[in-house]
Amino acid sequence: MKTGYESAFLAEAYDRVVPYRSRTDLEFFVGAALDSGGPVLELGCGTGRVLIPTARAGIAITGLDASTPMLDVCRARLDREADEVRVRVRLVQGRLQDFELDEKFALVTTPFRPFQHLLTVEDQISCLKYAHAHVRDGGRFVLDVFNPWVHRLVDELGAELDAEPAFMMTDGRSVVRKHRIVSRDLFDQIIDIEIIHEVTHPDGSSERVVQPIKMRYLYRFEAEHLLARCGFELEAVYADYDKSAYGSKYPGELILVARKI
C-alpha cells in the first residue's frame, strides 16, 4: 500500500501545513481517549499530531504507522517531550491491514483518514478485523473518513486547485500547496490525487515536489455495513468533531463510533 508518505521532505513538512495545523479534531480524539481511560491504539499515527496530545493528557497510547519518515518525525517530537509523556507512548511500524500487537485496548482510532489509503474492500475488512481483535470487550473503535462531496466527483481532471496559504520550513523555504485530481474510478470509488508543493528556496530558486495519493471513499451506509461485518455495533455517526448529527452539515465529515460486540 503506497500512500505517498515515504518522502522525508513530506514528513518534515506535514506538521507545518496550514489546514493540518488548524484541524479541529484534537479535542474530539483526546476526549475519546480520556473517556476510555486507555490504553489507546492509533492506526496511522503519522508524526504524532494526535498521539502526543493524547499522551500529554495522561493516556497510554500505541501508535502504528507504515511510514519510516513519518515515524522518525514522531520520535523526534517525542524526544522534546517530558519523561512522563514519553513513557506513555509506544510506536510500532506496521501496516493497517495486518498487525499483531501483544496488547488489547480500550479504544482504537483512525484520525484523519488513514483507513482510506486501503484501496480494496478486502484490505478494509482485514484492517477492521485486526482492530476488532485488538479492542477489549465492550471497547470502542472510531472510524474517521471524509464524507464524499458529490460536486468534487465531477471536478475537472488535471486542474490545479485550492492553493493554500504559504508555510515556512525551518531552513527558510516557503511552501505553497495545491492539488489536482489525476483520475477517478467511480465504480471502485478511488480517487488518484497529486498534492503539489511549490517550494521557494531562500536564494530565490524554486522546485515542485509532487505527492501522489490514492484514496478510496466510503458512503455512510457502506461504512456502517463494514463495521457490522467485522463485529462492531454502531453507537453514533457525526458530521463534525463537535459531534454534530450526521446530515446537519454538507459535506461535513463522516465519523463513526462503534462498540465491540
Secondary structure, DSSP 8 states (H G I E B T S, - for coil): ---S---HHHHHHHTT-HHHHT-S-HHHHHHHHHHH-S-EEEET-TTSTTHHHHHHTT--EEEEES-HHHHHHHHHHHHTS-HHHHTTEEEEE--TTS---S--EEEEEETTSGGGG--SHHHHHHHHHHHHHHEEEEEEEEEEEE---GGGGGS-TT--B-----EE-TTS-EEEEEEEEEEEETTTTEEEEEEEEEEE-TTS-EEEEEEEEEEE---HHHHHHHHHHTTEEEEEEESSTT--BTTSSSS-EEEEEEEE-
